[in-house]
C-alpha cells in the first residue's frame, strides 16, 4: 500500500507542479466564458445599418411603407419580449435581475437596421442601370463615411407580386435581405386578403397578435406555472454530463501519455523492479484521480465565485438544486465509475505504446464511442424517457454521461440502481482486464494491435 501511495503522489506531483497544468486548467473556464461572451459581444457590437428603401415606379407604391411598418412591428415585438423576460427575472432576482435580463435581451435581440432618407440624386435617378450605378457608388469606400450607405433596397413588382433587389456593402451580410423578404411576404399577404374583401386593418391586427401562453406542470416547483427554477435542473444536468465527459477524458488521456512516456524512457521497467504491476497501475490511477479532483475543485470554485459575484439571484437556486435534488451524489458516483472504466483502459493501452502513433490503432474506435453520449445528452434533456436514451443509459460506456444528464428528470429508481450497478460491475471487469493487459504490455516490446492486446488479456503475462 505504501508503494502504491508513493507512486500516486509522484504521479500527482509530476503534473501539479508544472505551469502548463495550471494554465490548461484555467484555460477551460476562460474559453468557456469567451465562447458564450464572444457571440454576445459580436451581436451587441454590430454597427447600425443605414438602409435606403426606394420604390422603382408607380407599380411599387406602398411597398416602402410596408417595409417600414414591418420594422416598427419587429421593434415593438422585441420590446414586448424584453418586458416579459424582465418580469420573469424579477420573480427570481428582484429589480436588479429584471433590469439585467431586460437590458441583455434588448441588446441581443435588437435588429441593427435603420431606414434613412435616400440621397437626392439616388432618389431622382431613373430606374434601371443609372440607379444601380448610383447604388454601387453610395455603397463603395470612395464615399465619405458620413454619407456612405450599408444597403440600398429597390422595390418593384413582377406580375403583381412584390419583389426587391437588395444591394449591400458587405456581400456576406444577409440581415437586410432576410428582413426585406419577410416584410414583402407580409405585404403580399395583406394585398391578397384585401383583394377578397378583407379589411387590411384586420390583417394587421391578426399579424400583430401574439397569444399569451402559460406553461404549466404538476411537477413544477409551484405545482402550476413553469418558471426558470423548473428548467434549471435540466440545464445543470446537461452541464454535469459535459463536465464529467471532459474530466474523464482529460484524466484518462493524462494517464495514457504518462504510461507511454515512462515505457519509452524505460522508467516503467525501473518501477517494476521495486513494485508490482498492480501497485503501479493502482498508484497511477489514484494519482491522476487526485489531479482530476483538483481540476473539478478549481472549476467548481470559479463557477461558484462567478455565480455569486455576477448572478447572485441564481446562485441560491443552483445550490438548492445541487443539494436538495441530490445531483452532487449522482455526479460523484457516476464520475468514480466512469473514470475507473476509462482510466484503466487507457493505462493498459499506454503500456503497449512508446509513441502516440502506436496508440492510434485502438484510440480511434474508443474516441468514436465517446462521441456518442455527447450527441445523445442533448436529447436526454428534452425527452429523458425516450426509448433510445433509456436503452443507451444501460450501456456501461455511456452510463456515466447519460445518467448524469438524466438525473434531474428523476428517472425510475430501478434505472438508477440498475445502471449504477452495471457500470461498477463493468468497471471492475475493466480493472481485471486492464490489469492483465498492463502487466503484459509493460514487460514486452510488442507493438500495440488488437491481436497483441487480446493475447495479453488471455495470457495475462
N, C-alpha and C positions, 0 to 999 in steps of 0.2 A: 504493500500500500504506500509505503514511504517513497519507493522509486516512482510509482505512478504519479504521486503528488509533485515530486521534483520535476518530472517530465512535463506535467501540466503547467507548473509555474514557469518553467523555461519556455514553453510554447507561448504562454500569455505574454511574458516579458519581451520575447523576440519581436512582437508586433506592437505592444502597448508603449514601448519606449521609443518608437520611431515617430518622426514628424509626419511622415506620409500617412500613417494610420489615422492620426487625428485630423489631418487635412481632408482625407477621404471621408472620415466620419462626419465632419461638419459640412462636407460638400452636398450630401443628400438633402438635408433640410433646406440648405441655402438654395439649391437648384429647384427644390420642390416649391419654395416660395416664389422664386423667379418664374417658374413655369406657370404659376397661377397669376402672378402680377404682370408679366410681360404682355399677355393678351389684353388685360385691362388697361395698361399704360398705352398700348398701341391704339386701342379703341378711343380712349379719352384724349389722346394727343393728335388724333386725326384733324387736319385743318378743315375749316368750314368751306364747303364747296360753293363757289359763286356760279350759279346756273342761270342761263338766259333761256326763256321759252318764247318761241316765235311761231305764229300761225302762218302757214305758207300760202294763204289765199282765203277767199270768202268761204270756200267749201270746208275749211278747217275751223270755222267760227265756233267758239265755245270750248275748244279743247284746252286752250291755255288756262281758262278759268277752272276746268275740271282738274288739271294738274295742281293748281294752287289749292283747290278745295281738298284734294287728297292729301296734300302736305299738311294742311291745317288739321284735318281729322286724325292723321297719324300722330301729330304732336299732342293733340288732346287725349288720344288713346294711351299714349305712353305716360302722360302726366297722371291719368287716372290709375294706371297700374302702379305707378310710383307711390301714389297716396295709399293704395291698398296694401302695398308692401310695407309702408311706414306704419300703417295701423296694425298689421300683424306683428311687426317688430316691437311696437310699443307694448303689446301684451306681454312680451317676454323680457324686453330690455329697457323699458321706460322711454323717456323722451330722448335721451342720447342715442339709444339703439334705433329709435324711429327715425331720427334725423340722419344717422349714418346710413341706414338702409335706403331711405328715400333719396338721399344725395347720391349714393352709389348707383342706384338704378337710373337716376336721371342722367348720370354721366355715361353709363354703359349703353342705355337704350336710345339716347338722343340721336336722331338722324342728322348727320353733319352735312346739311344741304340748305341753301338759302336761294330763293328766286329773286333775281335782281333785274332792274330795267336794262334792256339791251342798248348798246351804243347806237347813236343816231344813224350812222352810216350803215350799220348792220341791219337795223330795223327798216331802213328805206331801200335797201338793195332789192333788186328784182329776184324772185325765187329762181333757183337753178344754180348754175355754175358761179355766178357773181356772188351770191350769198354764201355759197360753200367756201369760196376763196377767202371771203372776209371772216368766216368762222374759223378757218385754219389760222388766219392771221392773229385773231384775238386769243387763240389757244397756244400760240408759239412763244418762245422765250425772248423774241425781239421786242415784244410789247412790254412797257414798264409794268412792274409788279402790281401797282395800284389799279391799272386798267386791264390787267390780264384776267381772263375767264377760265374756269375749270371745266365748264361744259356748255355746249350750245345744243338745244333741243329744237328741232324743226318739225313741227306738227303738220300733218296733212291727212287726207282721206283717200282711200283706194276702194272703189266700188262701194262707197258709202260707209266704209269701216275705218275707224281711226288708225293711223299709222304714225311712225316717228322715225326720224334719223337723229341719232344721238352722237354728237361729236364730243370727245373727252380729251383732255390734255394728256392724261396717262392712259395708255392703251389697256393696262391691266385693271383699271378701276371700273367696275361694272355697277357701282352703287346707284348712280343716276339712271342707268339703263334699266335696272330691275325695278326701281321706283316708278319710272315713267310707264313701263309695261303694265304694272298693276293699276296705275291711275287710269290708263286708257281702257283697261278691262272694265273698271267701274263705270267709266263714261259710256262705253258701249252698252253696258247692262241698263243704264238709265235710259238711253235712247231706245233700246228695244222695248222696254216696258212702256215708255211714253208713246211709242208707235201703236201700241194696242190699247191705249186709253188709260193707262195707269198714271196717276199724278206723280211727277218727279219728286215732289217733297216727300211722298210716301216711300219712294225708293231710297231716298237719302236717309230717312229715319230708320228704315229697315237695315241699311248698311251700317249706321252708327250704333245700332242696338247690340249690346253685349249682355247676355244673361248672367244673372248673379247665381253662381253655382257653389254650393257649400258641400265640402266633402265630410262625410260622417262615417263613423265606425264604432261598433261596440267595444273595440279593443283600444280605442284612443285613451289618452290619459284622463280626459274629462268624461269619458263614456259617451261622447257625442261627436262634436266637431273635431276634425283632424287639424292639428297645428304642427308647427315646426318641431316641437318636442316629440311628437309621434314619429316624425321622419328621421330624427336624429339617430336612433339605434341602427337603422339601416345604413346610414352614412358611416357610422363608426364601425359597423360590421364589415363593410366593403374596405374601409381603410385598414382594418385589422388584417384582413386577408392579404392585401397588397404588402403591408409592412412585414407580416410573417413570411411571405414569399421572399422579400428582399433580404431579411435576416438569415433565413435558412440557406439561400443561395450564396450569400456573402460568406457565411461561416464555412459551408462545405467547400467552397472554392478556395478559401484560405487553407483549409486542411489539405486539399489536393495539391496545391502548389508547395506547401511545406514538406509533404512527404516526397514529392518528386525531387525537390531541391536537395533534400537530405540523402536520397538514394543516389542521385547523380554525383554528389560530393563524397560519397562513401561514409557519411556521418551515420546513416542508418545501421551500417554494419558495426560501427563502434558502439552504438547504443545497444545492439543485440548481444554484445559481449558482456554487458552488465545488467541487462533487464530482458525479460521475456517479451515475445511479440505481443502478447495480450496486454502486458503492462504498458508497452509503448503506445499501442493503439488506444487504450483507455485514457492514458495521460494526455495524448494529443487531442482526443475528442473532448476531454474535460477542459483542457487549456483553451481551445478555440471556443468552447461553450462560454467560458468566462469573458472572452472577447465579445461574443455575441450579446451577452448580458450587458456589458459595458456600452455597446452601441445602443441597445434598447433603452438603457437608463438615460443616456445623453439625449437621444431623440425625444424620449418622453419628457425630459426636463425642459428642452427647448420648446416643445409643443405646449406644455403647461404654462410656461412663462409667457409665451406669445398669446395664449388664450386669456390669461388673467390680465395681462397688460393691454392687449388690443381689443378683446371682446369679452369683457368681464361678465356681461349679461348672459353669455352662453357657457362660461366656464363651469358654473354650478350645475347646469343641466348635463354637461358632458360627464362630470364627476358622478352625478346621480345615476346616469345610465351605466357607467362602468362598474360602480359598486353595487347598486341595488339590483341591476339586471344580471349580475354575475358574469359579465363579459370578460373581466380580467381573469377569472378562474378558467373559463373556456380557452382563452387565448394562451395562457401559460401551459395548460395541459396539451393542447394541440401543438404548441411550439416545441415542447420536450419531445413528443413522439415524432414530429416531422423532422426536427433537427437530427435525432438519433438515426432515423432511417437514411437520410441523405448523407450525413457526415461519415458514417462507417462505409457507405458505398463509395464515396469519393476518395476516402483514405485508401480503400482496397485498390481502386483504380490507380491511384498515385504510386502504390508500391510496385506496380509493373512498369512505371514510366520513368524516363530520365529527362525527357523534353516534352513541352506542350504538344508537339506534333504526335508523340506516341499516344497521348490521351484522346486524340480526336476520334479514334475508332469507336469508342464507347460513349464519349461525351455528347456526340451529335444526337443520337437517339434519346439520351436522357434529357437533354435540353428541349427537344421537341415535345417530350412528355410533360415537361414543366410548363410549357406554354399553354397547354390545355386548360388548367384551372384559372389562368388569367382571363381567358375568354369566357368561361362558364360563370365566374364570380359575378360578373355584371348582370347575368340573367338571374342569379340567385337572389339579388336584391329585390327585383320586382316580382318574381314568381319563385319564391324559395321552395315551394312544394311541387314544382314542375317535375314530371317523371324523370327527365334526363338529369336534372340536378340531384334528385334523390338517389338515383342509381349510381351516379358518379361519386357521390359522397361516400359510398361504401368501398370505393377503390382506395386502398391504403395510401398510394402515392398522391392522391388528390384530397384525401380526407382532411389534413390539417388546414388547407386553404379554404375549401368549400364550406366546411363546418364552422370555421371562424366567421365567414361571411353570413352563414345562415343562422347562427346562434341568436341574433336579435329577434328573429321571427318566431322564436320559441318552438323549434321542431319537436316532435314527439320524443318523450324520454327514451323510448326503445331505440330510436335512431341515435340519440346522443350516446347512450351506453354502448350500443352495438358497434357504432363506427369507432368509438374510442377504444373499445376492447380489440376490435380488429386491427386498428392502427398499431397499438402497443404489441399485439401478438406478432404482427408482421415486422415491427421494428426489432423485436427480439430475434426473429428468424434472420433478419438482415445482419444483426450483430454476429450471429453464428456463422453465416455465410461469409461475411466480410472478414471476420477474424481468420478463417481458414485461408481466404484469398490473400489477405495481408501477410500472413506468416509465410506463405509460399512465394509471393512476389518479392518480399523483402530479401529473401535468401537466394534469389535466382536472377539470372541475366536474360531471361526470356522476354522478348518484346511483347507488348500488350496486343492481344487479339481475343476474339470471342472464344476460340478454341483453347487458348492458354488460360484464360480466366475461368472457363468452365472446368478445365482439367485441374486447376489449382483448388477449386472448391471441392471437387470429387476426391482428390488425393489428400488435401489438407496439409501438404508439405511441398 
